[in-house]
Amino acid sequence: MALTVNLIEEIKILTYFNLASIQEGIKVHGSANPDAVLAAKRLFDKGLISQDDGGYLTDLGIEAAEHAQAVIRILNAN
């Protein structure tokens, strides 16, 4: 499985969520990087976030964000 630019952008969006408080959402503004705007839309279409411009993580989104953030923590460990 290859990491595409689209997947990397989606993973970036997932890392912006604060997993310590799932009641805390995010907003990807229309003036944001166009790749981020499109990534948020794809995550919404996949059922991972509640709105096409961010919102909150769904149950599936929480699981995906936990995994994405865990991979980044592991790879950043010294």
C-alpha positions in Angstrom: 0.0 0.0 0.0 1.5 3.3 -1.1 1.1 6.5 0.8 -0.4 9.0 -1.6 -0.5 12.8 -1.2 -4.2 12.5 -0.5 -3.7 9.9 2.3 -1.0 12.0 3.9 -3.3 15.1 3.8 -6.1 13.0 5.4 -3.7 11.8 8.1 -2.6 15.3 8.8 -6.3 16.3 9.4 -6.7 13.4 11.8 -3.7 14.5 13.8 -5.3 17.9 14.4 -8.0 16.4 16.6 -7.5 16.5 20.4 -8.2 12.9 21.5 -8.2 13.9 25.1 -11.5 15.7 24.5 -13.6 14.2 21.7 -16.1 17.0 22.3 -13.5 19.3 20.8 -13.8 19.6 17.0 -11.9 21.4 14.3 -12.8 23.7 11.4 -11.0 23.7 8.1 -11.7 27.1 6.7 -12.4 27.6 3.0 -9.3 29.8 2.9 -7.1 27.0 4.2 -4.7 25.1 2.0 -6.8 23.6 -0.8 -5.3 20.1 -0.1 -6.6 20.3 3.5 -10.0 21.4 2.4 -10.3 18.5 0.0 -8.9 16.1 2.6 -11.6 17.1 5.1 -14.2 16.5 2.5 -12.8 13.0 1.8 -12.8 12.2 5.5 -16.4 13.3 5.7 -17.3 11.2 2.7 -15.6 8.2 4.3 -17.6 8.7 7.5 -14.7 9.7 9.7 -15.7 13.3 10.6 -19.2 14.8 11.1 -19.0 17.7 8.6 -17.2 18.3 5.3 -15.2 21.1 6.8 -14.2 19.4 10.0 -16.6 19.1 12.9 -16.2 16.2 15.2 -14.8 12.7 14.8 -17.2 9.9 14.4 -16.6 6.6 16.2 -14.7 5.4 13.1 -12.9 8.7 13.0 -11.8 8.3 16.6 -10.3 4.9 15.9 -8.5 6.2 12.8 -7.2 9.3 14.6 -6.0 7.1 17.5 -4.0 4.9 15.1 -2.7 7.9 13.1 -1.5 9.7 16.2 0.0 6.6 17.6 2.1 6.0 14.5 3.4 9.5 14.6 4.3 9.2 18.3 6.1 6.0 17.7 8.0 7.3 14.7 9.0 10.5 16.6 10.3 8.6 19.6 14.0 8.8 20.1 
